[in-house]
């Protein structure tokens, strides 16, 4: 369970704390603490096993292994691994929840027609 291998991957280490708005055009791996908002419209966010995110997330894909508190809007897919603790609403086209993952919130599965129409 290490960071996904990609040429365009930014990493936030265990000891890093960020408060504010985070946006970018590359995949992001968070193993530290982020508070605020994360916008990665065409890219993926991975919250590592040590990661703690208290933010509104808007990304193409989201993989959670650590803690995530806040609403998630993923245009493609959300994966909750067995060590995930998620508190907040999830809106996505596809979702995968491993046995042992914790989710408190609402899940909204959007079809391609809904996405094209803008909800």
N, C-alpha and C positions, 0 to 999 in steps of 0.2 A: 504494500500500500504506500507507494512513494508518489511523488509528483508526476503527472503525466509528462511524457517526453514530447516537447514541441519546440520548434525553432523560435517561435514568438511566445515566450512564457515569462511573465514577471512573477517574482516570489517575494512574499513578506514573511520574514523569519519569526521564530518563536518570541524573541525579545522585543519585537517592533510593535508600537502602539500608534494607531492612526485615528484621528478624530476629524471628521469633515466629509467632503464629497470626493469620491474616488471614481475616475472614469478612465477609459483607455480603449485601445484597439488591438489588444493582444490578450491571450489567456492569462488568468491571474490565479496564483496558488497562495492561499493565506494560511499561515501556521501561527500567526500572531493575533493581535487584537485590533479589530476595526469597528469604529462606531460612526454612524452617519448614513451615507448612502453610497451604493456601488452601482455604476452604470457601465455595462460592457455589452452593448446592443448586439454585436455580431460575434461575440466571443464567450468563452466559458469561465466560470468561477469555480474553483475547488477550495473548499474549506478543509484543511488538513486535520489530523487527529488532535493536534494541540490548538487548533484555531478556534477563535471566539469572535463571532460577528454579531453586532447589534446594529442592523442596518436594513434599509429598504433595498432590495436587490432587483436589478433589471438586467438580464443577461440572456444569451442564446441557450446556454446549458449551465446547470448548477449541480455540483457533486458535493455532498456534505458528509464529512467523517467526524467533525467536531460539533461545536455548538453554533446555532444560528437563531437569532431572535429578530423577527421582522418579517414583513411580507415579501414574497418572492414572485417575480414575474419572469418566466422563462419561455422564450419563443419556441424552443425545441423540446428540451427534456430536463427533468429533475431526477437525481439519484440520491436516495438516502441510504447510506451504508449502515451496517449494524451498530456502529458506535455513535451514530448521529443523534443529536438532540435538537429538534426544531420546534420553535414556538412562533406561530404566525401562519397566515394564509398563503397558499401556493396556487398559482395560476400557470398552467402549462399545457402542452399538447400530449406529452407522454410522461409517466412517472414510474419510478422503480423504488420500492421500499423493501429493504432487506429485513429479515426477521431479527428483532432486537432493537431496531431503530425506534426512536420516540418522536411522535408528531402530535402537537396540540394546535389545531387550527383547521381551517376549511381547505379542501382541495377542489379546484375548479379545472376540469379537463376541457380545453377548448379545441374544437374541430378546426380544420383548415378554412372552412367557409366563414366561421366566426372571426378568425384572425384577419382574413382578407377584408371583411366588412368593418374591422376596427371595433370588435365586440358587438 
